[in-house]
Amino acid sequence: MGTIKVKTGDEIEKMRLAGRITAEVLERLSKEIRPGIATEELDSIGERLIREREAEPVFIGYRGYRHATCISVNCEVVHGIPGKKTLQEGDIVSVDVGVKKDGYCGDVAATFPAGKLSGKTEKLLRVCREALKNAIRQARAGKHLGDISCAVQQLAEKNGFSVVRDLYGHGIGRDLHEDPLIPNFGKPGEGPELKPGMVLAIEPMINIGGWKIRTLPDGWTVVTEDGSLSCHFEHTVLITEGEPEVLTWLKTKM
């Protein structure tokens, strides 16, 4: 693991702005999710919202990716490519938004229902959202990376779900992905010590079935190996001298 960058006060201000824009775009997109809408339409709305804020959709061009958002449905864990697919009643859809503004990035994701869900699917979303909250509570100076990872794993497994082990959260700043990698499983007290000024994209990925995943032939879409439903929530979080500051949090949302 490389050096974890500690941001200056000026860098943090820029990241606050990028984070707020990212959160606003996701919140607007959440209002468009419904049965019958195509994922490419959601992506088009997302790109327009980002550019209206004079920001850059940072996913476009990343390793050749061509879209402003990643939209993953049902058994798709992450990196779903927007297209003609339309959402159906009872689907769950994970929307991941990345923005760059004034040279700094924000990254946020959440899983939403399209119509009414079954009880177990509702529980999956609730547990994944709560796992992210628990992880953020551990994102404090003097704690270790393993405290964040363990918080996700414990809640997921206690509720009978599994955490994806081959994908990670990450540091974030000038680059969308910086050190460290942040697993969603681990032991308390392990890994690097957290220090004020570090900014982390914490992102639980939790499956109803087993934890194993595979990538589809498109080279991007990651799905559960057993075809079970998967859920993804993410926030960009600043380590401070006190309480963690969630840069992609809006008062109307978590």
C-alpha positions in Angstrom: 0.0 0.0 0.0 1.4 3.4 -1.0 1.4 6.7 0.9 -2.1 8.0 1.9 -2.2 11.7 0.9 -3.2 14.2 3.6 -5.1 17.1 2.1 -4.4 20.8 2.8 -7.1 23.2 3.9 -7.4 24.6 0.3 -7.7 21.1 -1.1 -10.4 20.2 1.4 -12.4 23.2 0.4 -12.3 22.1 -3.2 -13.2 18.6 -2.2 -16.2 19.9 -0.3 -17.5 21.6 -3.4 -16.9 18.5 -5.6 -18.6 16.3 -3.0 -21.6 18.6 -2.8 -22.1 18.6 -6.5 -21.8 14.8 -6.7 -24.4 14.5 -3.9 -26.8 16.9 -5.6 -26.6 15.0 -8.9 -27.3 11.6 -7.2 -30.2 13.1 -5.3 -31.7 14.5 -8.5 -31.2 11.1 -10.3 -32.9 9.3 -7.5 -36.1 11.1 -8.3 -36.0 9.7 -11.9 -35.7 6.0 -11.0 -38.9 4.2 -11.8 -40.1 1.2 -13.8 -39.9 1.8 -17.6 -37.0 4.3 -17.6 -33.9 3.2 -19.6 -30.5 3.2 -17.8 -29.0 5.3 -20.7 -31.7 8.0 -20.0 -30.6 8.1 -16.4 -27.0 8.5 -17.5 -27.9 11.3 -19.9 -29.7 13.2 -17.1 -26.7 12.6 -14.8 -24.2 14.0 -17.4 -26.3 17.0 -18.0 -26.7 17.8 -14.3 -22.9 17.5 -13.8 -22.1 19.8 -16.7 -24.8 22.3 -15.7 -22.7 22.7 -12.5 -19.6 23.5 -14.6 -18.0 20.2 -13.4 -16.6 17.3 -15.2 -18.0 13.7 -15.3 -14.8 12.1 -14.1 -15.8 8.6 -15.2 -15.8 9.6 -18.9 -12.5 8.5 -20.3 -11.4 6.6 -17.2 -9.7 3.5 -18.6 -11.8 4.0 -21.7 -15.2 4.2 -20.0 -17.6 6.3 -22.0 -20.4 7.2 -19.6 -21.0 9.8 -16.8 -22.4 7.2 -14.4 -22.3 3.5 -13.6 -25.8 2.0 -13.3 -26.0 -1.5 -12.0 -29.2 -3.5 -11.8 -30.1 -6.5 -9.5 -27.2 -9.0 -9.7 -24.8 -6.3 -11.1 -22.5 -5.3 -8.3 -20.8 -2.2 -9.8 -19.7 -0.7 -13.1 -22.9 -1.5 -15.0 -22.8 0.3 -18.4 -25.9 2.5 -19.1 -27.8 1.3 -22.2 -31.2 0.4 -23.6 -32.2 -1.8 -20.6 -35.3 -0.5 -18.9 -36.0 -0.8 -15.2 -38.8 -3.3 -14.2 -41.1 -3.3 -11.2 -39.2 -4.7 -8.2 -35.7 -4.1 -9.6 -33.0 -2.5 -7.5 -30.6 -0.1 -9.2 -27.2 1.1 -8.0 -26.2 4.5 -9.3 -22.5 5.6 -9.0 -21.6 9.2 -9.7 -18.1 10.7 -10.0 -17.4 14.4 -10.5 -14.3 16.5 -10.8 -14.5 20.2 -10.0 -11.5 22.6 -9.9 -9.2 19.6 -10.1 -10.6 17.5 -7.3 -13.0 14.6 -7.2 -16.2 13.5 -5.4 -17.6 10.0 -5.6 -20.9 8.7 -4.3 -23.3 5.8 -4.9 -26.6 4.4 -3.6 -29.0 1.6 -4.4 -32.6 2.5 -5.1 -35.8 0.5 -5.6 -37.7 0.6 -8.8 -41.2 0.1 -7.5 -42.1 -2.2 -4.6 -39.5 -4.6 -3.2 -39.8 -7.9 -1.4 -39.0 -7.9 2.3 -35.6 -9.6 2.0 -34.5 -7.1 -0.8 -35.7 -4.2 1.4 -33.6 -5.6 4.2 -30.5 -5.9 1.9 -30.7 -2.2 1.1 -31.3 -1.2 4.7 -28.4 -3.3 6.0 -26.0 -2.0 3.3 -27.0 1.6 4.1 -26.5 1.0 7.8 -23.2 -0.7 7.2 -21.9 2.4 5.5 -23.1 4.5 8.4 -21.3 2.2 10.8 -18.1 2.3 8.7 -18.2 6.1 8.7 -18.5 6.2 12.5 -15.1 4.4 12.5 -13.5 7.0 10.2 -11.8 9.0 12.9 -8.2 10.1 13.6 -6.4 7.5 15.6 -8.5 4.6 14.3 -7.2 2.2 11.7 -8.4 1.2 8.3 -9.4 -2.2 9.6 -11.9 -0.6 11.9 -13.8 0.7 8.9 -13.6 -2.6 7.1 -14.7 -4.7 10.1 -17.7 -2.5 10.7 -19.1 -3.3 7.2 -18.3 -7.1 7.5 -19.8 -7.5 11.0 -23.2 -6.0 10.2 -23.5 -7.7 6.8 -22.7 -11.1 8.0 -24.8 -10.8 11.2 -27.8 -10.2 8.9 -27.0 -13.3 6.8 -25.5 -11.4 3.8 -22.0 -11.5 2.3 -19.5 -8.7 1.5 -17.7 -8.6 -1.9 -14.1 -9.4 -1.3 -12.5 -8.6 -4.6 -13.6 -4.9 -4.9 -12.6 -2.1 -2.6 -13.2 1.5 -1.5 -10.3 3.9 -2.0 -8.6 7.1 -1.2 -9.7 10.1 -3.3 -8.5 13.6 -4.2 -7.0 14.9 -7.3 -7.4 11.4 -8.7 -10.6 9.4 -8.5 -8.6 6.4 -7.1 -5.8 7.0 -4.6 -4.3 5.0 -1.8 -5.4 3.3 0.3 -7.6 0.4 -0.9 -10.4 -0.1 1.6 -11.7 -3.7 1.9 -15.2 -4.3 3.3 -13.8 -7.1 5.5 -11.0 -7.0 8.1 -10.0 -6.9 11.7 -10.1 -3.9 14.1 -6.8 -2.2 14.7 -5.2 -3.5 11.5 -3.9 -1.4 8.6 -2.8 2.2 8.4 -3.7 4.7 11.1 -6.2 7.3 10.1 -5.1 11.0 10.2 -6.8 14.3 9.8 -6.9 15.4 6.2 -7.2 12.0 4.7 -10.2 11.6 2.4 -11.7 8.1 1.8 -14.4 6.8 -0.6 -16.0 4.2 1.7 -18.3 1.8 -0.3 -19.9 -1.3 1.1 -20.9 -3.9 -1.6 -23.1 -6.5 -0.1 -24.8 -9.6 -1.7 -27.8 -11.6 -0.7 -26.0 -14.8 -1.8 -22.3 -15.6 -1.9 -19.5 -13.1 -2.1 -17.9 -14.3 -5.3 -18.1 -12.1 -8.4 -17.2 -12.1 -12.1 -16.8 -9.6 -14.9 -19.0 -9.8 -18.0 -17.4 -9.9 -21.5 -18.0 -6.1 -21.8 -15.0 -5.7 -19.6 -16.8 -3.5 -17.0 -20.0 -5.0 -15.5 -19.3 -6.9 -12.4 -22.0 -9.4 -11.4 -22.5 -11.9 -8.5 -21.3 -15.3 -9.6 -24.4 -17.0 -8.2 -26.8 -14.5 -9.8 -28.0 -13.1 -6.4 -28.9 -9.5 -5.8 -26.2 -7.0 -4.8 -26.4 -3.6 -3.1 -23.9 -0.7 -3.2 -23.7 2.5 -1.1 -20.7 5.0 -1.1 -19.8 8.3 0.5 -16.7 10.5 0.3 -15.5 11.0 3.8 -13.0 13.5 5.4 -11.0 12.4 8.5 -10.9 15.4 10.9 -9.7 16.1 14.4 -13.2 15.1 15.6 -16.3 13.7 13.9 -15.9 12.4 10.3 -17.2 14.9 7.7 -19.2 13.3 4.9 -18.5 15.4 1.9 -21.2 13.8 -0.2 -23.9 14.1 2.4 -27.0 16.3 1.9 -29.3 17.2 4.7 -32.2 15.7 2.9 -30.4 12.4 2.6 -28.2 10.1 4.8 
